[in-house]
Amino acid sequence: MNPIRHEFRLLVRARFAAAALLLLALLTAASVAAGLAEIRHQRQVIERILPQQATDVAAIAEWVGKIEDPGSAAYYTFHPTWDSPSSLAFAALGMRDAAPYILRVRALGLEAQLYDGEAFNPELALPGRFDFSFVLVYLAPLFVIALFHDLWSSEREAGRYVMLQALSLGPRLWWRRSVLRFGFLYAALALPFVVGAMLSGASARPLAQILLLIAAYLAFWAVAAVIFARRGWSSATNAATLAACWLVLTLILPTLSHIVINRAFPIGQGVELTLAQREAVNKAWDIPRETTMARFFASHPEWRDTPPLPPEFHWKWYFAFHQVGDESVADLVRAYREGLEARDSAAHALGWVLPPVGVQAALTRLADTDLAGQLAYQDRIRVYHEQLRRFYYRYLFNDIPFRAAEFDKAPAFENDVQSH
């Protein structure tokens, strides 16, 4: 009989091993299905933005068209932005589970709007939502341990080990069993993922990269299991030792490292930037308007020669001090972002030492759901907000009437998201 076929039959007949492989395949399929469902929901929500926006703008245009006031148009009109998910986002939801992927902005100060949604530092070292990355990083090692911990000890405990060694079958036997079990574990993870990736329309290159990542991560745990399994301990001791290694490598050390990283790179929260910006805006009511306009014209000289402010309230002063408020917290915003990026870089560096952290980071990067993806979305919002301000400033600072037809001329958000 073919040795591989014989080992296959033995593996299938082993109820525990067969049940473990089936359970891993079911968990993987469930995680892929859950990820696809979540991304489908997010896409549906995004698809509803533009029809809703058209309805909202029509209602505002009906009113503003009568008074032709550009300030009212700019103040009351919200403009949608969105971060479309990549084709691999289903595999690792990452920050899409915590940070907003839709944000409606006005031409007012951006920082208060941007950080109301709070850009949380990604918890690369901690478990998150049940998705494919969760199954791969946290659950798959347990199945590797279950199938590899007793490769040698089971034969010793059954009294067959000496006979197998005497027949010179040892090395080839253990190699075949290891490869066969590894192959089935890999298939239980890779096949459901490939099906999900095909349904999602993922391209070949990132798909191949994740498949290699799965193989490398499983190989790490398989090698670790084999090292302990060959030490001559009992099956129970091997299993307990490997389970302790799993606990330390996937939960304890990443959590402690996460605490250390946060203390090494202390930063506040986005809401603190919101409060600082709003405080600067509120102070503008108590200082001379000329002071505010001088600060605004210093960074926007192109509007300096426009008609001066009238004695009464004027919208261009209001929008000017909102922009000055944004500029007043620019250093805080830069420091906050640099702090987030420093934490993220440290977490990625940690991944070279702790494979679970590294795999999680690699998956979210390939899925474009990590901090870099979130910050890229914020950058697109900033570019769009600048376009909105320029659009409305033309009417505000030149006292040009804003008629209903002008709403159609407002810039539209372009989401040039990376797509895999």
N, C-alpha and C positions, 0 to 999 in steps of 0.2 A: 504493500500500500504506500502511496505517496506520503512522505513524512509531513508535508505541509497540510495535506488533506486530513491526515490523522490528527494533527494538533488542532485543526479547525473543528473537527467533530468533538474532540475532548472539550474545547472551549465552549461550544454550543451546548453540550450536555451538562456543563457546570452551571447549575441554576443561578448561583449567585453572580457569576461573571456575565451570563446572558442577560439577567435582570438589570445589572448595573449598566451594561451597554445600551439596553433598551431605554432605561430611565434617562441616561445622558442624552440620547437622541431626542426623546420627547421633550426634555427641558430645553434643549437647543432649539427645537422647532417652535416651542411655545415662546421663547424669548425673541426669536426672529419674527414670529407672527405679532407679538406685542409691539415690537419696534416698528414694524411696517404699519400697524394700525395707528400708532401715535403719529408717525410722520404723515400718514394719509390724513389724519385729523388736522394736523398743522397746515398742510397744503390746502385743505378745504376752507380753513379759517382765512388763510391768505387770499384765496380766490374770492372770498366775499367782501374783501376790502374795497375794491374799485366800484362795484355797484352801490355799496353803502356810501362811499365818498361822493359819488355823483348825486345821490339823494340829498345828502347834507349840504353840498355846495349849491344845489338848486334852491333850497330853502333860504340859505343866506343871501344868494344872489337876488332873489325876489325882493328882499328887504333893502339890501345895500344898493341895488339898482335904483331905488327911489331917492336915496339921499346922496348917492355917488361919493361916499366917504371912503378913501383908501385906508384910513386908520381902522375903521370898523371892519373892513374886509380882512385886513391883516390880523386883527385881534381875534376875530371870531372864527376864522377858517382854520381848521386842523387839516394837516396834510399827512397822509399815511406813508410810512416806510415799513419795510419788511425784510426779513432775512430768510430767503427760501432755503429749505434743507437740501443738502447734497444727496446724491443717490445712495451714499453709504451711511447716512445719518441714522438709519434704522438700527445699525449694528452697535453704535455707541452714541447715545443721546447727549452725553456730556453736559455742556452748559445750556443746551436747549431745554433742559428740564428745570433750570433755575433762572436763567436770564431771559428777558423778553425777546421774542423774535418778531414782534410787531410793535411799532411805536408811532403814535400820531403826534406830529410836532407843529408848532406855530412859529411865526417869525419873531417871537419874543426871545428872551434869553434862553439859550439852549441847555446850559448846564443843569438848571433846575429841572428841565424836562427829561434830560438824558439819565440822570441819576435817581430820579424817582423810582425807576425800575431796579435799581441797585445791581451793579455788575459784580456778582459774587466771585471770589477767587475759586477756581475749579478745585474740587476735592479729589485730586488725582489719586490720593492715597487711601481713600475711604470708599466703602461700598455705596452704590447709588441705586438708581432705578433698575428693575429687572429687565435687562436687555441682553443682547448677545455678549457684550463685553463683560457683563456681570457673570454670566455662565462660564465664559472662558477663564476669566481671571480668578474667580473665587470658588467655583464649583468643580470645574474640570480637574484641578489637582487632586481633589478627594477621590475621584473615580480612578485616576492614575494610581493613587496609593492603594485603592481597593483591589486593583488587578495586578499590581506588581509586588506588593509587600510580601507575598508568600510563595514566590517563584521557587525558591530553594527550600524554605522551611516546611512547606506543605509536603514535599517529597521526603524530607527527613522524618516528619511526624507520621507519615504513612509507611515508613520503613523501606522506601524504594530508592533512596538516594545512593546508598553504597552500590546497589546493583547497577544503577544507571551509570555511575562513574566507572564501574568495573567493565562495562560494555563499551567504554569510550564514546558514549553518546552525550556526555555532559555538555561540553561547549556548544556543539551544534544544536542540542536540544534546547538549552537556555536561550540561544540566539533566535531560534525559530519561534519559541514561545513569546519572547520579548517583542520581536518584529510583528508577529501576528496580533498581539494585544495592542501594541501601539497603533497598528494600522486600523483596527476596529475603533479605537478611541478617536483617532483622527477623522475617520469617516463619520462618526456620530456627531462630530462638531462641524466638519467642513461641508458635508452634503446639505444639511438644512440651511447653512449660511449661503452657499452657492445658489440655492434655489431662491432665497430671499434677495440676493444681489441681482439675479437675473430678472426677477419681478420688478425690482426697483430701477433697472436700467443702468447698473454700474458698468464702468468700462473695465477692460481687461487688466490694465496695469495695477491699479489699486486693489483690484480683486486678487491678483496674484500675490501682491505684497502682504495682504492679510492672511492668505493661505499659508505663506511662508512663516508669518508671525505665529500662526496657530501651531505649525509643526515645531518651530523653535521652542515655544513655551511648553508644549507637551514633552518635548525631548528633555528639557531641563528637569522637569519633575520625574520623568521616567528614569533618567540617569541617577537622580538623587535616590529614587526608590530602589533601584538596583544596587547602589552602593550599600545601603542599609540592609537590603535583603540578603546580601552575600556575607554578612558578618557572623552568621551562625546562630543568631538569636532565634527565639520562637516567633511564630506568626503574630501573636498578640503584642509582643514587644516591638517588633518591626512596625506594626500598624500604629501603636501608640507613639513611637518615636517620630514617625513620619507625620502623624497628625499634629504633633507639637511643632514640628518644623513648619507645617502649613500655617498654623496659628500665628507663629512668630513672623514669618515672612509676608503673609498677606494682610494681617490685621495689626499686630502689636507694633512691630517696627515701623510700618508706614504711618500709623497713628502718632507714635512718638516723634517721628521725623517731621510730620506735618506740624506738630506743636513747635518743634525747634525752628522750623522754617518761618513760621508766623512770628516767632519772637525775634528771630534774626533780622527779619524785614518787617518792622512794625508799620502798619498803615491804618488809616481810619476806615470809614465806610463812605460809600457814595452819597448817602443821605447827608453827611456832614458837608460835602461840597454843595449840595442843594441848599442847605441852611445858610452857608456862607454867601452864596450867590444872592439868595433872597434878602439877606441882611444888607448887602451892598445896594440892591435895588430899592429897598425901603428907605435907606438913608438918602437916596436921591431926592425924595420929596422935601427934605429939610435943608438942602443946600441950594445956592443960586443956580438957576437954569443955565446961565452963561458958563458956569464952571463945568457942568455936565457936558454942554455942547462943545466946549473947548477940548475936553478929553476925547469926545467922540471924533471930532474933526482931526485930532492928532493921528488917529489910526485910519480915518476915512476922509482924507483931504479932498477927494473928488466931489464931496457934497458941501464943501465950505462956502462956495459962491452961490448957493441956492438962497431963495427968499428967507429973510430973518424970521425969528419966532414972533408971532403976534403977542399982545399982552395976555390974552386968555390962553387956556389950555390948548395945546396942539399935540397931535399924535406923534409927530416926528421927535419931539422931546421925549415922549414916553418910550418910544422904541429905541431912542439913542441911549437912555440910561439903562435899559435892559442890556444892550450890547456892552456898555461900559461895565455893568455888573459882571457879565461873562469874562471880560478882559481882566477884571480885578482878581478873579480866582484862577487865572490861567496857570500860575505857578503851582497852586494847590492841585489842579487837575493834572498837570504834568508829573508832579511828585506821586500822586495817587496811581497814575498809570505805570510809572516806572517801578513803583512798589509791587504792583500786580505782576508785571513782567519779571521782576527779580524773583518773586516767589515761584512763578511758573518755571523759570529757568532752573531754579534750585530743585524743584520737583522733577524736572526732566533729568537733571544730573543724578538725582537719587535713583532714577530708573535704571542706571547702569549698574547699580549695586543691588537693588531689589527688583527682580524681574517682574513681579506683579504690578509694581508702579510703572515700570518701563512699558509693559504691554498696554496698560490702560492709557498711558500718554500717547503711545503710537497709534492706538485705535482711534482716539478722539482727534488726533491730528489728521489721519487719513480720512476720517469722516467729516472734517472741518467743523467739529463741534467743541473745540477746545477754546482756551482764552484767546489765542491768536485769531480764530474765526469770529469771536464775539467783538474783539477790538476792531477787526476789519469792518464789521457791520457798523460800529460806532463811527468809524472814519467815513463811511459812505453817508451816514446821517449828517455828519458835519459838513461834508461837501454840499449835500442837498440843502441844508439849512442856510448855507452861505448863498446859494442860488435864490432861495426864497427871499432872503433879506434884500438882496440886490433888486429883485423883481419889485417888491413892495416899496423900497426906498425911492425908486424912480418916481412913483406917484406921490409918496409922502413929502419928499423934500422939494419937489417941483410944483406941488399943489395942483397936480393933474387929477381931474375927476375920475373916479373908479366906477365904471358902468358895469352892468351885468355881464356884458360880453367879455370883459377883461378877465373874468375868472378862468375862461378857457385858455388864456395865454400863460397862466401860472406854470412854472416848471414842474415836470413830473419826475417822480423818484425812479431811478434806474438801479436795479439790483443786479449788479454784475457778479453774483456769487460764484465761487469756484464750484464747478460741478464735476463729479467723478462718474 
